[in-house]
Structure formats: C-alpha cells, structure tokens
C-alpha cells in the first residue's frame, strides 16, 4: 500500500447481540491476504466480545491489532479513547491494510464518522462503509418498535408529533447511517420479508439489504465498498443531529459476580426465569463450572438465551461475572443479584 493511500475502515453498527462479533470472527478466519486490525467497543466494564475475537488472531490479524474499548460507547469517547487508539494502530508494529470497528450495540455511528475529520487521522484513514447488522428476529418481534406509556401515547395523539423510544431512535440512526444492511438470524423468522419491510419503512436512503447466516459472507462483498462515508454526513440523518455528543442516560449496565456453577441445567432454568420476569435487553459473560476445564459462555438477547462451553482463553478477572444491559428504570441490579444468588446457592 502506498504511504499516500488512506487506510480503509469498516464500521459495524447494530443493536446488542445482532451478530457483529460473529461477523468479524468470520472475516478474520476467511481473510488470508489483507493485514487487518479490529477495535471492539463494549457498553459495560467487562470485555466479552474482544476475548472471543482474539481467539481468531493469526498472522494477518495479530492479537496486538485486536484492541478493546470498554466501559462506554465509542461515539461518546472520541477524544479520550478513539483517537489515541487509532493513532497507536497507525504508529504500531503491524500497520493494518484494513481496520474493522465493532461499535457497542447502543452506539450511534454518525458521531464516530465525524471523528474521521480530526486532523490527527483524516489524512490517513477513510470510512470504506458503515455496515448495519440487524437481528431479523428482534425486528419482527417488535423490539425496536415504540413501547409507549399511556400518557405518552395520549400526548402523541393530541399533538400529532411522533415520539420515539430510546431503542427505536438508536435503531433508526444505525439504519440511516449505513451503506449496507446485513440481516442476521434469518432462520429464526417465519417470513424474512416481514423484517425487510420494517427496515425499508425506516430507511431514508436506499441501501442494499443482504441476508447473513452465522456471519458467513464473503469479505469481497462487504470490504472495498469505497463509500468514503465521512464525506457524506449530510445525507445520513440522525435523531441526535445538532447535539455535540450522545448520552446514554436511557440505559443501564452493571455486572454481577456469579459463583461457580454446580448444575448447568439448573443454571439455565434460573436464567430463563430471570429473563422472563425482567426487561433485560442483553446478558453476556464467562462463568466457571465446577470440575470443568472450560469456561461457560453466556449470551442472552431479549428472550433468547445461549449457554455453551468455550475454549476461549480468558483472563481470570474476566470470568465469574455476568453483564446486564437494559433500559433505565426497567432493570434493578439489587433485585437481579438477589435472585441469582438465592437461586444458585
């Protein structure tokens, strides 16, 4: 690559648990030519996705080029986290030919696009594309549809002004900033056209919608789009246009320490009950199991739960904890912690 050429960057946006990490893992595993770097951003103080991506590191994407930014959304920490991280990549030992950025599930892509105007990086980087990774099942089940209180619904009917919920705003902003929409988990819905139609209704720009199963899509399809998205900000409308930053006061995240699991089946029942009784958007974490050499990877999105052993190499301090994310006022850390510990002891 000529020193005068800008390094392309692909931004993967999409709601919690939509499949961004799975997509990145597949891109790393299938890539045998480009030197890659990956930045993983998580909304919470414990890194889970980054550890699963590091497992795929190889000579084209060494572990030194897989970086984690935890405890906040990258769109809100541009000066403190994003710019220094990009500078370290550009000045590091393994200078990449393509950079993948996985934003947190609650991040807005447009503020991140604006960061590519910063003098420190604008001459070195260009945004090849913004990919919106969308969970088909979540869309069809109305996760992003406004769930309004009676008071808010009455206000909307009187004023004829549409009031969005925090989730629907994030969803629409991610869709409308994208160059390609990747529709994941198509096998979990009866009619994929239903999901497509909902997405199209929210679109203000006509972009391709591609179905992706288990993150399996050719790198040549989604890398090399050449959108130069940072030069096209005006056409990517956002609910947060005119604001200097993006607050996350509408969402809560916390981690809870969990003792060693003695009975996996009992643990699954406890988690399923917890999910059913609480408005939890996302659960994830690595747990230890009595007398087992492998850790347990827990992934929950809405009512969907996955609990499986993993051979991912995880620092001891990252195990034995579950991260919970939900809308503020709709999840209670004390209630969830008390139920977990009383049910597992």
ZIMODA-V124156 format. One record per pair of residues at least 12 apart in sequence whose C-alpha atoms are under 8 Angstrom apart, sorted by the first residue. I is the first residue (numbers start at 0). J is the second residue. D is the distance in Angstrom with one decimal. If there is no record, write none. Layout:
BEGIN
i: (I;I)
j: (J;J)
d: (D;D)
END
This chain:
BEGIN
i: (0;3;4;5;5;5;5;6;6;6;6;6;6;6;7;7;7;7;7;7;7;7;7;8;8;8;8;8;8;8;8;8;9;9;9;9;9;9;9;9;9;9;10;10;10;10;10;10;10;10;10;11;11;11;11;11;11;11;11;12;12;12;12;12;12;12;12;12;12;12;12;13;13;13;13;13;13;13;13;13;14;14;14;14;14;14;14;15;15;15;15;15;15;16;16;16;16;16;16;17;17;17;17;18;18;18;18;18;18;19;19;19;20;20;20;20;21;21;22;22;22;22;23;23;23;24;24;24;25;25;25;26;26;26;27;27;27;28;29;30;30;31;32;33;33;33;33;34;34;34;34;34;34;34;35;35;35;35;35;35;35;35;36;36;36;36;36;36;36;36;36;37;37;37;37;37;37;37;38;38;38;38;38;38;38;38;39;39;39;39;39;39;39;39;40;40;40;40;40;40;40;40;40;40;41;41;41;41;41;41;41;41;41;42;42;42;42;42;42;42;42;43;43;43;43;43;43;43;44;44;44;44;44;45;45;45;45;45;46;46;46;47;47;47;47;49;49;49;50;50;50;51;52;53;54;54;61;63;64;64;68;72;72;72;72;73;73;73;73;74;74;74;74;74;74;74;74;75;75;75;75;77;77;82;82;82;85;86;86;105;106;107;107;107;107;108;108;108;108;109;109;109;109;110;110;112;112;112;112;113;113;115;116;125;125;125;126;126;126;126;126;127;127;127;127;127;127;127;128;128;128;128;128;128;128;128;128;129;129;129;129;129;130;130;130;130;130;131;131;131;131;131;131;131;132;132;132;132;133;133;133;133;134;134;134;134;135;135;135;135;135;135;135;135;136;136;136;136;136;138;138;139;139;139;139;142;143;143;143;144;144;144;145;145;145;145;146;147;165;168;171;171;171;172;172;172;174;174;174;175;175;175;175;175;175;175;176;176;176;177;177;178;178;178;179;179;179;179;180;180;180;180;181;181;181;181;182;182;182;182;183;183;183;183;183;184;184;184;185;185;185;186;195;204;204;248;249;249;250;250;250;250;251;251;251;251;251;252;252;252;252;253;253;253;253;254;254;254;254;255;255;255;255;255;256;256;256;257;257;257;257;257;257;258;258;259;259;259;259;259;260;260;260;260;260;261;261;263;266;267;269;269;269;270;271;271;273;273;274;274;275;277;277;278;278;278;278;278;279;279;279;279;279;279;279;280;280;280;280;280;280;280;281;281;281;281;281;281;281;281;282;282;282;282;282;282;282;282;283;283;283;283;283;283;283;284;284;284;284;284;284;284;284;285;285;285;285;285;285;286;286;286;286;287;287;293;293;293;294;294;294;294;294;295;295;295;296;296;297)
j: (96;123;123;122;123;124;125;95;96;97;98;123;124;125;96;97;98;124;125;126;127;223;225;97;98;99;100;124;125;126;127;128;97;98;99;100;126;127;128;129;130;222;99;100;101;102;108;126;128;129;130;99;100;101;102;129;130;131;132;101;102;103;104;106;107;108;129;130;131;132;173;102;103;104;105;131;132;133;170;173;103;104;105;132;133;134;170;103;104;105;280;281;300;104;134;281;298;299;300;132;133;134;183;132;133;134;183;213;214;101;132;214;48;51;52;101;213;214;213;214;215;216;52;99;214;52;55;214;214;215;216;216;217;218;55;56;60;55;218;59;218;59;59;59;95;96;97;59;60;93;94;95;96;97;59;60;64;95;96;97;98;99;60;61;64;65;88;95;97;98;99;64;65;66;98;99;100;101;65;66;67;68;98;99;100;101;65;66;67;68;100;101;102;103;67;68;69;71;72;73;100;101;102;103;67;68;69;70;71;72;102;103;104;69;70;71;72;103;104;105;252;69;70;71;252;253;254;322;69;70;71;253;254;69;70;254;317;322;67;69;317;283;284;285;317;65;66;67;311;312;313;311;65;65;311;312;93;93;88;93;80;102;103;105;106;102;103;106;111;106;107;108;109;110;111;244;245;110;244;245;246;111;114;114;119;120;120;119;120;169;169;169;172;173;245;129;172;173;176;176;232;235;237;244;245;126;228;229;232;229;232;229;229;227;228;229;225;226;227;228;229;222;223;224;225;226;227;228;177;178;179;222;224;225;226;227;228;176;177;178;179;228;177;178;179;180;181;173;174;177;178;179;180;181;180;181;182;183;180;181;182;183;182;183;184;185;182;183;184;185;187;188;191;194;184;185;187;188;194;194;197;188;193;194;197;166;166;167;170;164;166;167;163;164;166;167;164;164;249;238;201;202;237;236;237;238;198;201;202;201;202;203;204;235;236;237;235;236;237;206;235;206;207;226;206;207;208;209;206;207;208;209;208;209;210;211;208;209;210;211;210;211;212;213;214;211;212;213;210;211;212;212;208;234;235;327;326;327;324;325;326;327;324;325;326;327;330;322;323;324;325;322;323;324;332;320;321;322;323;320;321;322;323;336;319;320;321;286;319;320;321;339;340;287;319;286;287;288;289;319;286;287;288;289;343;288;289;288;343;306;339;342;343;339;302;304;335;338;301;302;302;329;330;301;325;326;329;330;301;323;324;325;326;329;330;299;300;301;323;324;325;326;298;299;300;301;322;323;324;325;297;298;299;300;321;322;323;324;296;297;298;299;321;322;323;296;297;298;318;319;320;321;322;297;317;318;319;320;321;318;319;320;321;318;319;308;309;310;308;309;310;311;318;307;308;309;308;309;321)
d: (7.4;7.9;7.3;6.8;4.7;4.7;5.9;7.6;5.9;6.0;7.5;6.1;4.8;6.2;7.2;5.2;6.5;6.0;5.1;5.7;5.1;7.9;8.0;5.8;4.7;5.9;7.3;6.9;6.0;4.6;5.3;7.1;7.7;6.2;4.9;6.2;6.0;5.4;5.2;6.0;7.3;7.3;6.1;4.8;6.3;7.3;7.7;7.4;6.4;4.8;6.1;7.4;6.0;4.9;6.2;6.0;4.8;6.1;6.9;6.5;5.5;7.4;6.9;7.4;7.7;6.5;7.1;6.0;4.9;6.1;6.4;7.7;7.8;5.5;7.7;5.2;4.7;5.8;7.5;6.4;7.7;4.1;6.2;7.4;6.9;7.7;7.0;7.1;4.1;6.9;7.7;6.6;7.2;7.3;7.8;7.2;8.0;7.6;5.8;6.1;5.6;4.7;6.9;6.8;7.9;7.4;6.8;7.7;6.9;6.7;6.3;7.9;6.3;8.0;7.0;7.4;6.8;5.3;7.4;4.0;6.9;7.9;7.4;7.8;7.6;5.8;6.4;8.0;6.1;6.4;7.9;8.0;7.7;6.2;6.7;7.4;7.0;6.5;7.8;7.6;7.3;6.7;7.0;6.5;7.8;5.9;6.9;4.7;6.0;8.0;7.6;4.9;5.0;6.5;6.1;4.9;7.4;5.0;6.0;5.1;5.7;7.4;6.0;7.9;4.7;5.9;7.9;5.7;6.5;4.8;6.2;6.2;4.7;6.2;5.8;4.7;5.8;7.6;5.9;4.8;5.8;7.3;7.7;6.3;4.8;6.1;7.5;6.1;4.8;6.1;6.2;5.0;6.5;7.8;5.9;4.6;5.7;7.7;6.7;6.3;7.8;6.0;5.0;5.2;7.8;6.4;4.8;6.4;6.6;6.7;7.1;4.8;7.7;6.3;5.5;4.9;5.7;5.6;7.4;7.3;7.4;6.0;4.3;6.2;6.0;6.9;7.9;7.2;5.5;4.2;7.7;7.9;7.8;6.7;7.3;7.7;6.6;7.2;7.3;6.3;7.2;7.1;6.1;7.4;7.8;7.5;7.4;6.0;7.0;7.2;6.5;6.1;7.7;6.5;6.0;7.1;7.9;7.9;7.2;7.1;7.2;7.3;6.0;7.1;5.5;6.6;7.3;6.9;7.2;6.0;6.3;6.9;8.0;5.4;5.1;7.6;7.1;7.8;6.0;6.0;7.4;7.2;6.7;7.8;7.6;7.7;7.6;7.5;7.2;6.6;7.5;6.6;6.5;6.3;7.6;7.8;7.6;6.3;6.6;6.5;7.4;7.5;7.4;7.2;8.0;7.6;7.2;5.3;7.7;6.5;7.7;6.4;7.5;5.8;7.6;7.0;7.7;6.9;5.1;5.3;6.1;7.3;6.3;5.7;4.7;5.2;5.4;6.7;7.3;5.8;7.7;7.9;6.1;6.7;5.4;6.8;6.0;6.9;4.7;5.4;6.8;7.3;5.4;6.1;5.1;5.9;6.9;6.1;6.0;5.6;7.8;6.4;4.7;6.0;6.0;4.8;6.2;6.9;7.0;6.0;5.0;5.9;6.1;5.0;6.0;8.0;5.9;5.8;5.8;5.8;7.5;6.9;7.3;5.7;6.7;7.3;5.9;5.6;7.7;5.9;7.3;7.4;6.6;5.5;7.8;7.8;5.5;4.6;6.6;7.9;7.8;5.8;6.0;5.3;7.8;6.2;6.9;7.3;6.6;6.6;6.3;7.6;7.9;7.2;5.2;6.6;7.7;7.5;6.6;7.8;5.8;6.2;6.6;5.8;6.4;7.3;4.8;7.0;7.7;7.5;7.9;5.8;7.5;7.4;5.6;5.2;6.2;7.6;7.1;6.2;4.7;6.2;5.9;5.0;5.8;6.3;6.7;5.9;4.6;5.8;6.1;4.9;5.9;7.4;7.5;7.1;5.8;7.1;6.8;7.3;6.7;7.7;7.6;7.9;7.9;7.2;5.8;5.2;7.2;5.7;4.3;4.6;5.7;5.5;5.9;5.2;7.7;7.1;5.5;4.5;6.6;5.8;5.5;6.9;7.1;6.3;5.4;4.3;6.1;5.5;5.4;6.6;8.0;6.5;5.8;4.5;6.6;7.2;5.2;5.5;7.0;7.8;7.4;7.6;6.4;7.0;5.1;5.2;5.9;7.1;7.5;6.2;4.6;5.9;7.8;6.3;5.5;8.0;7.1;7.4;7.3;6.8;7.8;8.0;7.8;7.4;7.4;7.8;7.5;6.3;6.9;7.6;6.5;7.8;6.7;7.8;5.9;6.1;6.2;7.0;6.3;5.0;7.9;7.9;6.6;8.0;5.9;4.9;7.7;5.6;4.9;7.6;7.7;5.5;4.8;6.3;7.8;5.8;5.1;6.8;7.2;5.7;4.6;6.6;6.6;5.5;4.8;6.6;7.5;5.1;4.6;6.2;5.6;5.3;7.0;6.0;5.3;7.0;7.2;7.6;5.8;4.5;6.0;6.2;6.9;4.9;6.0;6.4;7.0;5.2;4.3;6.3;7.7;6.6;5.8;6.1;6.0;5.8;5.7;5.7;7.0;7.9;7.8;5.6;4.5;6.0;5.9;6.1;7.9)
END
